[in-house]
Amino acid sequence: MKVYRPRKKIFWIALIASGFWFHPISAAAIEFGRPTLSGSVEHISSSDVDEANPQAEVSVTSTIVGMALPTNLTENSDLEVKFSGGLYYFDWSDTERLKFSNGEEPWGDLYSAEFGLAYVYKWNKKWASFLGSGIGAGWEKDTDDIYSYRGFLGTNYSWGQRLNWKASLGFGFGRGPEETSGGFFRGPYGTTLGPFGTISWNEEQRKLFKPGWSFYFKIPTDVEIAYVFNERWAVHYNWGDFGAIFRLADDNDVSPEGLLAASFTKMGLAVDFRPIETLTLSLAFSKYFHKKFDIQDDDGNSLQTIEVHDSFGVRFSVNWAF
C-alpha cells in the first residue's frame, strides 16, 4: 500500500536545487546576488463543464511559492537557479451530472514542483548566449512516472541608444511522462520540440521601476505591455497560452495512473506596488478561456477531452529580494 506524501517530491527537487547552488564552480570568482522569494494565491471562478447536461461547475484555487538564486560566476557569465512548488484545489459542484466520472469528483487536489537552471554568457555589450534546463513534476497523489524535462539554448542581441531593445532566438525541447502530447512547462500546449523567439523594449528599465512604457513579446505564446508611473506604481497587461500535465492517482476512477493535460489561454491586467526597493506586491484580474482537460491513459493516449467555459481569476502575489 502506497503512503500519500505529496511533499516528498518537492523535497527531492529542492534537494537537487540546493546541490547545484552550493556546488563549488569557482569559489574565487562567484558573487551571489540577492535571492528572491515569491508567492501567489489565485482564485478562478466557477465555470460550466461542457460534458454535463445540465452542466456541473468547477472552480480552482491555487497557491504557488518559489525561490530564485542568482549568481555571477565570472565577469561575463551568470547562473540563476529557480525552484517552485504549487497546490491546485479543485472545487466541484453538481458532480452527479458528470457522466465521464460516474457522478464523482474526477480528481482531487493537484500538486506541482519545478527546478530549473539558466546560464547566460555575455560576449560583449550587445551579444549574449544562453542555455538552460529544468525538471518538473505534476501529480494527484504519490505515484511514479510524474516527471517532465525541458532544455533550451539560444542567443540575445541588444541595440538602441541605451541598448533598450533586445531580441532573442533559440531552440527548446521537452519531454513529458510517457512522451505525452501535453507538457508541464510553460509554452504552447502540445509543443515538445521547436524554435522560439522574443523581442522586448525597455524591459530592464521596467524591472527597476523607471517611468515609461515597455513591452515583451514571445513567439508564439506571450505578450506583455507595461507602464511604470513612478518608483512605486506600475500596471501591466499580459496574454498567453499555458499548459500543465499531472499524473493521476493509482485509484483515480476516471483514469487510474493516467495523465491529465490541462491547457488554457489567459489575458489580464495587473497593478504593481513597490513600497520598498526589495518588495513588490501585485494584484491581477484575468480572464481564462479555451480551457480544456485532456484525460489520458497511463501511456499518454487521449481518452476524452473535457471543455470548460470561460471564467475570471483574481491573483495576489508577492516578490521579495532579500
N, C-alpha and C positions, 0 to 999 in steps of 0.2 A: 504493500500500500504506500503510495507516494504521499509525502508530507507537503502541505501547501505553505511554501515560504517564498512569497514574491520578492522579498528584499534580497534574497540570495544572489539573484542575477545582477542587481545593482551593485552589491558588494564586490563581486568579482570584476566587473567592468571598472569600478572605481579603483580597485587594487592595481589593475593593469595601468590605469591612468597615472597613479602615483609612481609606479615603477618607471615609466617614461620620464616623469617630471624630475625625479631625483637621480636618474642615471647620469653619471659624470661624462658629459660630451667633451668639454674642455673647460675645466673649472676656472682657469685663469681668465678666460675670455667672457664667460657667461655673466650677463647682467639681467637680473629678474625684474620684470615690470610689475605693475600693480595687479594682483589677482582681482577678478570681478565676479561677484556673486549676483545671480539673477533669480527671480521667482515671479510666477504669474498665476493668477486664478481667473478662469473664464467660465461663463455660463452661456450655453447655446440653447435658445428657446425651443419649446416643444414644436414638433412638426409632424405632419401625417406620413405614415408609411404606406406607400402606394399599393403594396401587395395585399393589404387588408381591405375588405369591403363589407360593412362600413369600416372606416380606417382606424387603426391604432395610432398612437403617438409615441415619440421618443424625444427626450432632451438629454444633453450631455453637459456635465460639469468637469472641468479638468484643472489639475494643479501640476505645474512644471517647475522644477528647480534646476539650476545649472551653475557651473563654475568655468571660467576661462583663465588660463595661466599663461600670460605672455612672457617670452624670454628673448633677449637679444644675445644671440650666440657669438657673433662677430660684428665688426663694424658694418658689414654688408648683409648680414643674414639674421632672420628672425624665425622663431618657432613658437606656435601657440598650441596649447593643449586644452581641449574642451571636454567637459563631461556634463551630461544632463540625465534626469530621470523624471518620468511623468506618471500620473494616475488619471484615468478617464472613467468617470462614474456615469453609467447609463441608467436613466430613469424611464422605464416603460409604463405606459398606461393602456388599458383595454387590450391586454395581451391575448385574451380569449379570441380576439378577432384575427390573430396571426396564424394563418394556415401552415406556413412553412416551418413554424416551430411548435405546431400542435397546441397552440394556445398558451405556451410557456414563454418565459423570457429567453430570447435566442442566445444571449451571452450576458455575463455579469461584468464586473469591473475589469478594465484592461490596464496593463502596465507597459511602460517602455523605458529603455535606458540606451544611451549612446555615448561612445567615446570617440574622439577624433583628434587628429594631428594635422597641422597646416604649416608648411615651411615656405619661406619667401627668401629669395636671394636677389639683391639689388646690384645690377651690373653697373649702373650709373644713375643719374638723377631721373632719367626718362624710362629706362628699360629695367624690367624685373621678371624673374621666372618664379613659378610657384608649383608646389605639388603637395598632395595630402592623401590621407586615408582615414577610414573610420570603420567601426564595428558597432552595430546596433542590435537591440533585441526588443521584440514585442510579444506579449503573451497574456493569456487569461489566467492561467494557474501555472504551477511549476512543472512545465513539460520540456521535453527535449526538442532539438532542431528548431530553435527560435531565432537564430542569428542571421543578420543580413550584413553585407560587406560593401564597401564602396572605395573608390580611389579616383583621383583627378590630377591633372597636370596642365600647365599652360604658361602663357606669358602676358605681362602687362606693359602697356605703353602710356606714358603721361605727356601731355603737351599743354600749350597755352602760356600766357604771360606769367601766371602763378602756378603753372602745372596743375590747374584745377580740373582739366579734362583727363579722363582715364578710360582706356579701352582694354579689354582682355579677350583672349581667345584660348580655349582649352578643350580638353577631351576628358570625359568622365565615364566611369564604368561602375557597375554594381551587380551584386548577386543576392537574391533573397532566399529564404528557406525553400528547398526543393526546386530551385530555379523557377520560381513563380513569376507571373506577369506583373505583380504589384511590387512595391518597394517601400522599405521602412524610411528611406532617406528622402529628404525634401527634393522635389523635382517633378517633371511631367509624369503623370501616372502611366505606368507601363514601360517607361524608358529604363533600360539597364545598360545601354551602351550608346555613346554618341557624342558629338561635339556640342559646345556651348559657347556663348559669347556674352559680354557685358559692356555697357558704356555708362559712364557716370560723369556728373558735373558738380563740383563743389561738395563732394561727399565728406572730405576731410574737414572742411570748414563747418559743416553741419554737426559733425561729431564733437567739435569744440564749442558748439553753440555760438558761432559767429553769425550775425544777422545776414539774411538773404535767402534766396531760393537755392534749391538743389534737386537733383533727380538721379535715379538709378534705374537702369533697365537691363534685365537679364533675358536673353533669348533662350527658350521660348516661354518662360513662366512667370517672371516677376516685373512689376512696375511700381516704383515708389517716388512720389513727389513730396517735397518738404519745404516749409518756410519757417525760418528762425526769426522770431521777433526781437529777442534780446538774449542776454546770457542766462535768463531764467525760463523763458517760454518758447515753445515751438509747436507746430502742428505738422502732421504728415498723412498722406493718402497712399494706400497700397492696394494692389490687386495681384492675385497669383493663384496658381493651381498647386494642390498639395496631395500627397498620398502617404499612406501608412499601412503596414501589414502586421498582423498579430497571429500567433499560434493559439488556437482554441484549446480548451481543456480536454483531457482524456475522456471525461464523462459528459462533454457537451452534447446535447440532444440533437442539434442541427447538423453538426459535422464533427464527430469525435476525433480529436487530434488533428482536425483540419485547420484551414487558414481563413482569415478574414482580411480582405484587402479593401480599405476604405479610400475614397477619393472625393474631392470637393474643390470648388472654386470659392475664393473668399475675396471680398473687397471691403475696405473700411477706412475710417478716419480716426486718428488718434491725437490726443493732446499730451504734450510732454512738458513736465515741470522739473527744473533742476534747482532745488533750494540751496544746495552747496555744490561745489565743483565735482565731487566724487559720487553724488547721488542723483539718480534720475527716476522720477515717477511718471507713469503713463496710464492714461485711461483711453481705451479704444472701443469704438462701436462699429460692428461689422455685419455684413450680410453674407450668408452662406447659401450657395446654390450649386446645381449639378451634383448633388450629394448621392453617392452610390456606395453600397456594401456588396462586394463580390464574395460570396461564400464558396470556398474551395474545399476539395477533399485533402487528405494528408499528402498527396503527391502534387498538389498545386493545380489540379484540374477544376475548372469552374463548374459548380453545381447549380447556382442560381444567383442572379443579380437583383438586389433589392434597391429600389429608388426611394428617396425621401424628399419631401417637399422643402422649399426654401425656408430658411429660418434666420433669426438675428442673434448676435452674440455681443456680450459686454465683457471686456477683459481689463483687469488691473495688473500692472507689472511694475517691478522694482529692479533697478540695476545699481549696484554699489561697488565701487572700486576702492579697495582699502590698502 
